Amino acid sequence: MIVKMNGAYKIICHACGEIYPQEFDDFYEGVDFKKKEGWKSRQIGEGKWEEICKDCLDFQSGKKSY
């Protein structure tokens, strides 16, 4: 999810809970950035979305093992 925290927007992965360290001045800057970084959005309800980071997507697909 992309949330406003302390005056800046942050991206949080719903799968692992990681808060991406970069901050964004605008919600759509965060959206553009996460797309470029390989994050995926999943709609979980009307107007509700999950954000999944690239590492979690790779793990879920079997590309990475820990």
C-alpha positions, 0 to 999 in steps of 0.5 A: 500500500502507499500511505502518507507518513510524517508528510511523505508517501511510503510504499509498504509490501503487504506480503512481508511488511517491509516499508520501502526506505524512499519517500515520495512527495506525491502519491503518483510518484510512489505508484510510478516508482513501484512499477519501475521497481517491479512491484505489483498491485492486486485489487482486494476489494472495491477501492482497496489494493495490496502492493507486493514487492519484487522480492516477495513476487520472486519468492512466491514464483519460486525464483528465490529461496531463502 
